[in-house]
């Protein structure tokens, strides 16, 4: 149930170039309209920046430098909406920017990303190819296009079923599972897990159900990874390999990742991500914590400062199992001692972009080292 470091999010440059001409028109405060544009843009008040810019554009509608400035601010605004998971508004803003500059690399890349994570793969391919035509040497975009084309060969054959907040893609002719059971599991997860977190994502979540062979071919991950969440929930679903409860447990685990990513703007330490996902998973089937026993006896528990790295794809299966067991154990300790309400406060603070250590020490009123010491003594 691996959760990646982050999805691909393009950081939009906030700086706008100062036009050489056409800055007439002062506001009552004594600042020029352009100074107001620059200040609003620096303060990430992009709607205001666009309004101030329009005051200049009235007298110079054909000034290309003003058009470039508008595209930059629109890209900034679109990126802000995207980071806030307001995908529909982000897409509309990027499309507005594209009308002004059809060859803007940032605009095209972000429209491709929005399309990709909305499972509109043909649109994603088109936007990313156009972006590569602008910036042919971009290695990360080339890699993403290669990945997309690999996925299209499989996912293009899948049936689609939209239900509430889920866009489910599956093999319609596969009798090894019942799509209605999958839908029921996801709806229950949305309600039950949302209740714990007091948070219900509003955007659509793509769920891709592969055969075992398809998942092995596409996952690009070690053998011990049983499902993936890279912005989409990806898992192999075969009743001859997994029973109904196991499938439900995996769906609940991966949905928890989606919820946390959405709630914190993807700013949550890996160990807490995995600990909370296993907490929800454990409502369906027990979590295996047996790796803790040997590690405790041998004094080989992974230090908390290294626990996030222990989930890396370069780790062995044994090391990963220990990392998952530790994350679950520590999270259960926190929930038992402080309650879920405190975890929700921590998640809200993480959403502000703060480091997790600072948040934990402020909310728990103790150094992280003391927290780790208390947990180790408790187990």
C-alpha positions in Angstrom: 0.0 0.0 0.0 2.7 2.4 -1.0 2.1 6.1 -1.0 4.5 8.1 -3.1 6.4 11.2 -2.0 4.2 13.5 -4.1 2.4 13.8 -7.3 3.9 15.9 -10.1 3.0 19.5 -9.4 4.6 22.2 -11.4 5.7 25.2 -9.3 4.6 28.3 -11.2 6.9 31.2 -11.1 5.3 34.1 -9.2 7.5 36.8 -10.7 6.1 39.0 -13.5 8.2 41.0 -15.8 7.9 44.8 -15.6 6.6 46.2 -18.9 8.8 48.9 -20.4 5.9 51.1 -21.5 2.3 51.8 -20.8 2.1 52.2 -17.0 -0.1 55.3 -16.9 -3.0 55.6 -14.5 -2.6 56.1 -10.8 -5.0 54.9 -8.0 -6.0 57.2 -5.2 -3.3 55.8 -2.8 -0.5 57.2 -5.0 0.6 53.8 -6.3 0.6 53.1 -10.0 -1.7 50.4 -11.2 1.4 48.4 -12.1 2.8 48.7 -8.6 -0.5 47.4 -7.3 -0.3 44.5 -9.8 3.2 43.6 -8.5 2.3 43.9 -4.9 -0.9 41.8 -5.2 1.0 39.1 -7.2 3.7 38.9 -4.5 1.1 38.5 -1.8 -0.6 35.8 -3.8 -3.7 37.9 -4.2 -4.0 36.9 -7.9 -7.7 37.9 -8.4 -6.8 41.5 -7.3 -3.7 41.5 -9.4 -5.8 40.6 -12.5 -8.2 43.4 -11.6 -5.5 46.0 -11.3 -3.9 44.7 -14.6 -7.2 45.2 -16.4 -7.1 48.9 -15.5 -3.9 49.2 -17.6 -5.2 47.0 -20.4 -8.2 49.3 -21.0 -5.9 51.8 -22.6 -3.5 49.3 -24.1 -5.4 46.2 -25.2 -2.8 45.1 -27.7 0.3 45.4 -25.5 2.0 42.0 -25.7 3.9 42.6 -22.4 0.7 43.0 -20.6 -0.7 39.9 -22.2 2.4 37.9 -20.9 1.9 39.4 -17.4 -1.8 38.3 -17.5 -0.8 34.7 -18.5 1.7 34.5 -15.6 -0.8 35.7 -13.1 -3.5 33.3 -14.4 -1.0 30.5 -14.1 -0.3 31.5 -10.5 -4.0 31.6 -9.8 -4.6 28.3 -11.5 -1.7 26.7 -9.5 -3.2 28.1 -6.2 -6.6 26.5 -7.0 -4.9 23.3 -7.9 -2.9 23.1 -4.7 -6.2 23.7 -2.9 -7.7 20.8 -4.8 -10.3 23.1 -6.5 -9.7 21.3 -9.8 -12.6 22.7 -11.8 -11.6 26.3 -11.1 -7.9 25.5 -11.7 -8.8 24.0 -15.1 -10.9 27.0 -16.1 -8.2 29.5 -15.2 -5.5 27.5 -17.1 -7.8 27.4 -20.2 -8.2 31.1 -20.0 -4.4 31.5 -20.0 -4.1 29.1 -22.9 -6.5 31.3 -25.0 -4.0 34.1 -24.6 -0.8 32.1 -25.1 -1.4 28.7 -26.7 2.3 27.9 -26.4 2.9 28.5 -22.7 4.8 25.6 -21.2 3.5 26.0 -17.7 -0.1 26.3 -18.8 0.1 23.2 -21.1 1.9 21.1 -18.5 -0.7 21.9 -15.8 -3.6 21.2 -18.1 -2.0 17.9 -18.9 -1.6 17.1 -15.2 -5.2 18.0 -14.4 -6.4 15.8 -17.3 -4.1 12.9 -16.3 -5.3 12.8 -12.7 -8.9 13.1 -13.9 -8.3 10.0 -16.1 -8.7 12.0 -19.4 -5.6 10.4 -20.8 -6.1 11.5 -24.4 -6.3 15.2 -23.3 -3.3 14.7 -21.0 -1.3 13.3 -23.9 -2.2 16.1 -26.2 -1.4 18.9 -23.7 1.9 17.3 -22.7 3.0 16.8 -26.3 2.3 20.4 -27.0 4.3 21.3 -23.9 7.2 19.2 -25.2 7.0 21.0 -28.5 7.7 24.2 -26.5 10.4 22.7 -24.3 11.6 19.6 -25.9 14.4 18.8 -23.4 12.2 18.5 -20.3 13.2 15.1 -19.0 10.5 14.8 -16.3 7.7 15.5 -18.8 9.2 13.0 -21.3 9.2 10.4 -18.5 5.6 11.2 -17.6 4.5 10.9 -21.3 6.2 7.5 -21.5 4.4 6.4 -18.3 1.1 7.7 -19.7 1.4 5.8 -23.0 2.2 2.6 -21.1 -0.9 3.0 -18.9 -3.1 3.9 -21.9 -2.6 0.5 -23.4 -4.2 -1.1 -20.3 -6.5 1.6 -19.0 -8.0 2.4 -22.4 -9.7 -1.0 -22.3 -11.3 -0.5 -18.9 -15.0 0.1 -18.3 -16.1 3.2 -16.4 -18.4 3.6 -13.5 -19.0 6.9 -11.8 -20.5 6.9 -8.3 -20.5 9.8 -5.9 -16.9 10.9 -5.5 -15.4 7.9 -7.3 -14.5 7.3 -10.9 -14.0 3.6 -11.1 -12.3 1.9 -14.0 -12.5 -1.9 -14.2 -12.7 -4.9 -16.5 -16.4 -5.3 -17.3 -16.0 -9.0 -18.3 -14.1 -10.0 -15.2 -16.3 -12.2 -13.0 -13.7 -12.6 -10.3 -15.2 -9.6 -8.4 -18.4 -7.7 -8.2 -18.2 -4.1 -9.2 -21.2 -3.3 -6.9 -19.2 -4.6 -3.9 -16.3 -2.3 -4.9 -18.7 0.6 -5.1 -20.2 -0.3 -1.7 -16.8 -0.5 -0.1 -15.8 2.9 -1.4 -19.0 4.6 -0.3 -18.7 3.1 3.1 -15.1 4.3 3.3 -16.1 7.8 2.3 -18.7 7.9 5.1 -16.9 6.1 7.9 -13.4 7.4 7.4 -14.7 10.9 6.7 -16.4 10.7 10.1 -13.1 10.0 11.8 -11.3 12.8 10.1 -14.3 15.1 10.0 -13.3 15.7 6.4 -15.0 14.6 3.1 -13.1 15.3 -0.1 -15.2 17.0 -2.7 -13.2 16.1 -5.8 -13.5 12.9 -7.8 -11.0 10.1 -7.0 -10.0 7.8 -9.8 -9.9 4.1 -8.8 -8.2 1.7 -11.2 -8.8 -2.1 -10.9 -6.2 -4.2 -12.7 -5.5 -7.8 -13.1 -2.5 -9.1 -11.2 -0.4 -9.2 -14.4 -1.4 -5.7 -15.4 -0.5 -4.3 -12.0 2.9 -6.0 -12.0 3.6 -4.5 -15.4 2.5 -1.0 -14.6 3.4 -0.5 -10.9 7.2 0.2 -11.3 7.6 -0.8 -7.7 9.1 -3.6 -5.6 7.2 -6.9 -5.2 6.1 -6.1 -1.6 3.9 -3.2 -2.9 0.3 -4.5 -3.0 -1.4 -1.3 -4.1 -0.5 2.2 -5.1 -1.8 5.7 -4.6 -0.1 8.3 -6.8 -3.1 10.6 -6.9 -5.1 7.6 -8.3 -5.9 4.4 -6.4 -4.4 1.5 -8.2 -4.8 -2.1 -7.2 -5.0 -5.6 -8.5 -8.4 -7.2 -7.8 -8.7 -11.0 -8.2 -10.9 -13.1 -5.9 -8.6 -16.1 -6.5 -5.8 -14.0 -4.8 -7.7 -11.8 -2.4 -11.0 -12.4 -0.5 -13.7 -9.8 -0.1 -12.4 -8.4 3.2 -8.9 -8.1 1.9 -10.1 -6.1 -1.1 -12.2 -3.9 1.2 -9.2 -3.4 3.6 -7.0 -2.3 0.7 -9.6 0.1 -0.6 -10.1 1.6 2.9 -6.3 1.9 3.3 -5.8 3.6 -0.1 -8.8 5.9 0.3 -7.4 7.1 3.6 -4.2 8.2 1.7 -6.4 10.1 -0.7 -8.3 11.9 2.1 -5.1 12.8 4.0 -3.4 14.1 0.8 -6.4 16.2 0.1 -6.9 17.5 3.7 -3.2 18.4 4.2 -2.4 19.6 0.7 0.0 16.6 0.5 2.0 17.8 3.5 1.9 14.8 5.9 4.9 12.7 7.1 4.9 9.3 5.5 4.9 7.4 8.8 1.7 9.2 9.9 0.1 8.7 6.4 0.8 5.0 6.7 -0.2 4.7 10.4 -3.6 6.4 9.8 -4.2 4.3 6.7 -3.6 1.1 8.6 -5.8 2.4 11.5 -8.7 2.5 9.1 -7.7 -0.7 7.4 -7.7 -2.5 10.8 -11.5 -1.9 11.0 -11.8 -4.5 8.3 -8.9 -6.9 9.0 -6.2 -6.9 11.7 -2.8 -5.3 10.9 0.3 -7.5 11.2 2.5 -6.0 13.9 4.6 -9.1 14.4 7.7 -7.5 13.0 7.9 -5.3 16.1 8.6 -8.3 18.4 11.9 -9.2 16.9 13.0 -5.6 16.4 12.2 -4.9 20.1 14.1 -7.9 21.3 17.1 -7.2 19.1 17.0 -3.4 19.7 16.5 -2.8 16.0 13.5 -0.5 15.9 13.8 2.1 13.2 14.4 5.6 14.8 11.5 8.0 14.1 14.0 10.4 12.4 14.6 7.6 9.8 11.1 6.1 9.6 9.9 8.0 6.5 12.8 6.8 4.5 12.1 3.2 5.5 9.1 3.2 3.2 11.3 3.8 0.1 11.1 1.6 -3.0 14.7 0.7 -2.4 13.9 -1.1 0.9 13.6 -4.8 1.3 10.3 -6.4 2.1 11.4 -7.1 5.7 12.4 -3.5 6.3 9.2 -2.2 4.8 7.1 -4.6 7.0 8.9 -3.3 10.1 8.3 0.3 8.9 4.6 -0.3 8.5 4.3 -2.0 11.9 6.1 0.9 13.6 4.0 3.5 11.9 0.9 1.7 12.9 2.0 1.2 16.5 3.1 4.8 17.0 -0.2 6.1 15.4 -2.3 3.9 17.6 -0.3 5.2 20.7 -1.1 8.7 19.6 -4.8 8.0 19.1 -5.1 6.2 22.4 -3.4 9.0 24.3 -4.7 12.1 22.6 -7.7 11.1 20.6 -8.6 11.5 17.0 -9.6 15.1 17.5 -5.9 16.0 18.2 -4.8 14.2 15.1 -7.2 16.3 13.1 -5.8 19.5 14.7 -2.3 18.3 13.6 -3.5 17.6 10.1 -5.0 21.1 9.8 -1.8 22.7 11.0 0.1 20.6 8.4 -2.2 21.9 5.7 -0.6 25.4 6.4 2.7 24.0 5.1 4.4 23.7 8.4 7.0 21.0 9.3 5.6 18.1 11.1 8.1 18.2 13.9 7.2 21.8 14.8 3.5 21.0 14.7 3.8 17.9 16.9 5.9 19.7 19.5 3.5 22.6 19.6 0.4 20.5 19.8 1.7 17.8 22.2 3.8 20.2 24.3 6.9 18.0 24.2 9.9 17.4 22.0 9.5 14.7 19.3 12.4 12.8 21.0 10.3 12.6 24.2 7.3 11.4 22.2 9.4 8.6 20.7 10.8 7.7 24.1 7.3 7.4 25.6 6.1 5.3 22.7 9.1 2.9 22.9 8.5 2.5 26.7 4.8 1.8 26.1 5.4 -1.0 23.6 
